[in-house]
Amino acid sequence: MSTTRGARERARTEVTAAIKEEARRQLAAEGAAKLSLRAVARELGMVSSALYRYFPSRDDLLTALIVDAYDAVGAAAETALARRSARTDGHPARWVAVCRAVRAWALAHPHEYALIYGSPVPGYTAPTTTVGPASRVGRTLISVARDAHLDSGLAVPPLAAALRPEAERLAADVAPDLPPPVVAALVAAWSQLFGLISFEVFGQFNRIVEDRDRFFDHCAMSLAHAVGLTGGQAAGAVPFAAPDSDDGS
């Protein structure tokens, strides 16, 4: 790579980062629906035509911000899991660690969380390029269940007969190596996790839940229980504490 080409690429990277940062500032101030390329260009001292060379449309910029947000929360979940050992911590504790990391990221980045888990942006349709990043948290939770299954630390939850065809379809699409009742429980737990976090981020717990850290841990452990996570062989096959106990981790 020539020195000139390398300098151009570094400059493009720096300008792209500056555009995204200003766009995030506008998200926080105005919301995604009011994001404007012209406004971003004006704040950066650029002409609109120059900004279009980086992002041809508002939707292209939104997609870049959405992918970044999904990747950021996904990386937080994956890092939290990597720091926990199934042998020393146990599968339920690894699950709760992932849930805590997702919550912590959401509370630290509420506007980016709202972009990916809040109301849809009018006139915007997410392209397929967002699917992979959007699935990172879900894949991390699945990996906890998969490790537990391999470690005989997964108790298959009950499943209504009427739901079995849908559970089998989900399992074939999402995790064919896991029992269908577990996959159905995982999908439910994934949606409940983000519902719980959304209630906190968007203020629905105000004047209702005060000890939110302990409440969240309690709920995360309840979700682990619903999925069927237990201590497993590596943790001495000791079941985790019941959700109504005082042990929130």
C-alpha positions, 0 to 999 in steps of 0.5 A, spaced: 500 500 500 502 506 498 503 512 503 498 516 499 493 511 499 494 509 506 493 516 508 487 517 504 484 511 507 486 513 514 482 520 513 476 517 510 476 512 516 477 519 521 471 522 517 466 516 517 467 516 525 466 523 525 460 523 521 457 517 526 459 521 532 455 527 530 449 523 528 449 519 534 449 526 538 443 528 533 440 521 535 440 523 543 438 530 541 432 529 536 431 522 535 432 517 529 426 520 525 429 527 525 436 525 523 438 529 517 444 528 513 444 536 511 444 537 519 450 532 520 454 536 514 452 543 517 455 541 524 461 538 521 463 544 517 462 540 510 458 541 504 452 536 503 455 533 497 461 531 500 458 527 506 454 523 500 460 520 498 461 517 505 453 515 506 449 516 500 442 517 504 440 517 511 438 510 511 445 508 509 447 512 515 442 509 519 444 502 517 451 504 519 449 506 526 444 500 527 450 495 525 455 499 530 450 498 536 448 491 535 455 490 534 457 493 541 452 490 545 453 483 542 461 484 543 459 486 551 455 480 551 461 475 548 466 479 552 462 477 559 461 470 557 468 469 555 470 472 562 466 466 566 468 459 566 463 454 566 467 449 570 468 454 576 462 459 575 457 454 573 452 455 567 447 459 570 452 464 573 455 465 566 447 466 563 446 472 568 453 475 566 451 475 559 444 479 561 448 484 566 453 486 560 447 487 555 443 491 561 449 495 562 451 497 555 443 499 554 444 503 560 450 506 558 448 508 551 440 509 552 439 512 545 443 507 541 439 502 545 433 506 543 435 506 535 435 498 535 430 496 540 425 502 540 420 504 536 421 503 528 424 509 524 418 512 520 420 510 512 426 506 514 427 498 512 433 495 515 437 491 510 439 484 511 446 486 513 443 488 520 441 481 521 448 478 523 450 483 528 443 483 531 443 476 532 450 476 536 446 477 543 442 471 542 447 467 539 451 468 546 445 466 550 444 460 545 452 458 547 451 458 554 445 453 553 449 449 548 455 448 553 450 446 559 447 441 554 454 438 553 455 438 560 449 435 562 447 441 565 441 443 562 434 440 564 429 440 558 423 444 560 416 442 559 413 444 552 405 444 551 404 439 545 400 444 541 407 448 541 411 442 539 411 443 531 413 451 532 419 449 537 421 444 532 421 449 526 425 454 531 430 449 533 431 447 526 432 454 524 436 457 530 440 451 534 438 444 531 443 441 536 439 443 542 432 440 544 426 443 541 423 445 548 430 449 550 430 453 543 423 455 545 424 457 552 431 461 549 427 465 544 422 466 550 427 468 554 431 473 549 425 477 548 423 477 556 430 480 557 430 485 552 423 487 555 425 487 562 431 492 559 427 496 555 422 497 561 428 500 565 431 504 559 425 507 557 422 509 564 417 504 566 420 502 572 420 509 575 417 509 582 416 502 581 422 498 582 427 501 586 433 496 587 433 495 580 440 491 580 437 486 585 431 485 581 434 484 575 439 479 577 433 475 580 429 476 573 435 474 569 436 467 574 429 466 573 430 466 565 436 461 566 431 457 570 426 457 565 431 455 559 433 449 564 440 451 566 443 447 572 450 447 575 452 441 570 457 436 571 463 441 572 459 445 577 458 438 581 451 438 578 448 442 584 442 446 581 442 454 582 439 457 587 431 458 586 429 465 583 425 467 590 432 466 594 436 471 596 442 469 591 442 474 585 448 471 582 
